[in-house]
């Protein structure tokens, strides 16, 4: 990062960013890419690209774009949202089709489907390419665009041994984060057509996302793409280790078969997740209580095998169990 060649990315002349954007677009089999500070900004730019104020997007009810982006859909794009329930993170094609509105002057126009892969609140579940392709076919038939919030898309790529271009082929735009499993300090990528990315650059500027000598961050992203993609499999294996051991603890409910990538949700029958989070923190283990009965554990670049064993010992102590 300290040795990165830099220019002014607002003017499009930072050589490291330009090289990274070309590499990402090539890997995805798409025309162009745009470096953005965060996945949230990338998602919000994409929604702005594909919709007009007063239109409607459709997504799963726990999608990041709906739940965790500070109301940006209404604030930035002036769109309303129709949400669908889907325990595994992706509604069926029939559910999406039923949610698409017929043309009627009384109703908002259905304009965009947003998918999330892997899906955070579904426990890091992967949406298979075949499922995405069926949703894409529906969208094309009904005149909607499709955006993929791929914050953890590289986890899906590694877990399924599927090239990223096959996922990208099913959508109009996608985002992915360098700052999650790939281990970078910041940064995400928005990918699509040249025309869309030209418009996206203007929206990024309006949102304050022009970061000048951002090649220092792009250099970290290049390093991550070269060295940190295949190692995501280690995170997945460690998440499985957590899941299998947690499933044996009293008062904990985990189905290891649903742990497909690097996220493990533990359900607590006693509704004491907040207390467990605090007790784990006192033992040096960080997890998040996302509800009174639900804890989230995430494996990543900075978690090794020894850390997994320490986390398991801490959880056993907190729950009063003896682990074999």
N, C-alpha and C positions, 0 to 999 in steps of 0.2 A: 504493500500500500504506500509506503514511504517513497518508493522508487517509481511509482506510476507516472506515466506520461499524462499530462492533463492539458486541457484547453478550457473553453467556455461552452458548456453543454447547452446553455440557453441559445447560443448561436450555432449549435450543432457541430462544433469543432473540437470536442474532446476526443482524442484518438482512442483512448482506452474504452470509453463508453460506446463509441461507434463500433469498435471491434466486437465488443460484447453483444451489442444489439444484433449485429449481423450473425454472430455465432448462434444466438438463441433463435432467431428467425429461421436459420437453416436447420437447426435441430428439430424445430417444430414443424417444418415444412410449410411455413407461412411466409408472407412477403416481407414483413417488417416487425420491429419490436421497439418498445420505448421503455427506458429505465425510469422508475418512479420511486419515491421515498418509501412507500408502504403498499401492502396489498389492499388496504382499505382505499387508498387513493386510486389505485389501479381499477378496482371494482367500480368505484363511483364514476370514474372517467368513462368506463365501458357502458354503464347505464346511461350516462349522458349522450354517448355516441348513438345508442340504439333506440332512444325514446324521445318523445316530445312531452312537454308538460300536459297533464291531464290524462295521459295514457297509463297503462297498467302492466306491471311485470308479475310473473308467477314464479314462486320458489317454495321449497320445503320450509316448514314453519320454524325450524331452528337454524336456518341458514345465517351465516355470518353477515351477509349483506343486509339482512333484515334485522337481526338481533343486536349485532355488535358494531354497527357503524354509525352510531350517534344520530340516527334519523336522517342520514345523508340522502336517502332516496327522495324524500320529500323536500328537504332543504335545498339540495343542489339541482335535482332534475325535475322536481314538481310532479313526480309520479306517485300513483298509489300501488299497493301491493296486495296480491291475493296469495295467501299461504295455504299449503297442503300438508297434511300429516303423513309422515312416512317413517316408521321406526328405524329402518335401515338407512335413511338419509336421502333416498331418491323415490319420489312418487312414481306410480306406474304410468305408462303411456296413456291408459284410459283415464286416469285421474287428471293428467295434464290436459287431455282433450276436453274433458268435461268442464275444466276451468277456463278454457278459451271462450271468450264471449263472441256471440254472433254480432254482426254489424247492426247496431241500433243507436239511433241518435241520443237515446237516454243513457247509454252506458259508456264507460271508458273503453277505449280500444285496447285489446290485448296486443302488446308489442314485443315482449321479451320474456324468455325463460332463462332463469339463472340456476345453474347446477353448482354443486360444491363437491370437489373430489381431491383428496379424501374428505369425508364429512366429519367435522370436529365433534359436534354434539351427538353424532351417531357412533362415536367411539373410534374414529379414524377408519370407518368403512370405505371400501373402494367401490366406485361405480364402474362396472365393467364397460369396456368399449362397446360391446354389442347393445347394452342398454342405452348408452349415450346415442348410438347410431339410430335406434328406434325413435328416441325423442327428437333427434335432429330431423328425421324424415317427417315426423308430425309437424314440426315447426315450419319446414319448407312448404309442406302442403297447405298450412293455414296462414302462411305469410308472417311468421314471427322470427325474430333473431334469437340466437342462443349464446349466452356468455357463460364461461366456466370460471368460477372462483377456484383456482387450482393452487391455493396457498401451499398445500402439501402434495401437489401433483407428482413430484419426484418420488414420494413414498409410494404412490400408486404404481408408478412406472417400475420401480424396483420390486415391489411385492408381486406384481403380475408378470414381470419380465416382458412388458409391452413397451415398444418405443413411444416416446412422447408424441411423435408425429401422428400416431394412430388416435390418440386422445384429441389432439388438436384438430384433426380432420373432421371432427363431429361438431365443431362450434365456429361461430363467427369471430369471437375474441376469447382470449384466456389470460388469466394472471397466474403467476406463481411467485413465491417468496424465496429469496436467498437467505432470509434471516431466521428461518426455522431449522429444519433438519440439516440444511446445507451449512449452517454454522456462521453465517456472515453477521456483522454488526448491524447492518441495515440494508434495505433495498429490496425491490420487487421488479417484476417485468410484466408489461402488458404487450400482448402479441396479436397481430391481425393483418389486415391488408395495408398496403402503402397509403391508400387514401384515408383509411380510418386512423392510422397512426399519425398522419399529418394533422388531422383534426384533433386527435388526442393530445398532441404537443401543445396546441393552443389552449385546450382545457386545462392541461397540467399547469401551464403558465398562470392561468387565471386563479387556480387553486393554490398557488404559491409553491409549486413543485419543481420549479426551475432552480437547480442547485449549483450552477456554475462549474467549479472544478471537481465534479463528482467522480472523476476517474479514480480517485483514491478508494471510493467504494466499489467501483466497477472492477478494480484490480482484485479485491477480495472475492467478488462474485466469480471472476474468471478462475481464480484458484479453487473455489468451491466446486465449480462445474468439472474441473479437471480431476479433483482428488476426493470429493466428498459425496458423490452420488452413489456409487456402489456400496459404500460403507453404511448406507441407510439400512441394509439388511441386518447389520449388527443391532441397530436400534429395535428392529422388529423382533429379533430373537430375544433381546432383553425384555421387551414388553411381554412376550409370551412367558418368560420366566416369572415375571411379576404376576401375571394373570393366574398361572397355574398355582403359585404359592398362595396368593390372596384367596383363591377359591377354597382353600383348606382352612381358612381362619374362621372362628366363630363370629356370627353376626355380619359376615361379608358375603355378598353375592356377586360372582363374576362368572361369565361364560367364556372360557378361553377361546372357544371356537369363533367368537365374534371379534376377537382381537386380531385384526388383519395387518396392522401397521404398528405405529409407535404410541398409541393412546390406549390407556387402560382406565375404564370406569369401574369403580367399586361402589356398589349399593350397600348402604348401611341400614339394616332393619330397625335399629334403635333411633334413627333420625338424629344421629349425633355427629354428622359429618363435619360440622364447624368445630366441634370440640376435638375431634380426631385430627383435623388440620392443624390446630394450635399445638396439640401434643406432639405431632410429628415435627413441627417446626422447632420445638424445644430439643428434639433429638437430631436436628440438623438435616431434616428431610423436608423438602418443599413439595406440597401437593395443593390442589385447590378444591375447596368445597363449593361445587356449583349449585347445590341445593342442600336442604337439610338431610337428605338421604343419599347424597351422591358426591363422591370424590373423584378427581381426575389426576392421573399420573401420566407424565409424558417422558419418554426416553429420547435422548438427543446426543449430539456430538460430545458434550461434556460429561456424559454419564457412562462410566465403565462398569465392568463386571463387579468390581469391588463395591462400587456405589449401589448396585442392585442388591448385593447381599446386605449392605448396611441398611438399605431401605426396608428390606424384608424383616430384618431383626428389629428395626424400630416399630414397624407395623405390628409385629408379634407382641412386642412389649406394650404398646398402646392398647391392644385389644386383649391383653392378658392371656395370650396363647403361647404354646411351646411349639416351635417349628422344627420339623424333622429334616 
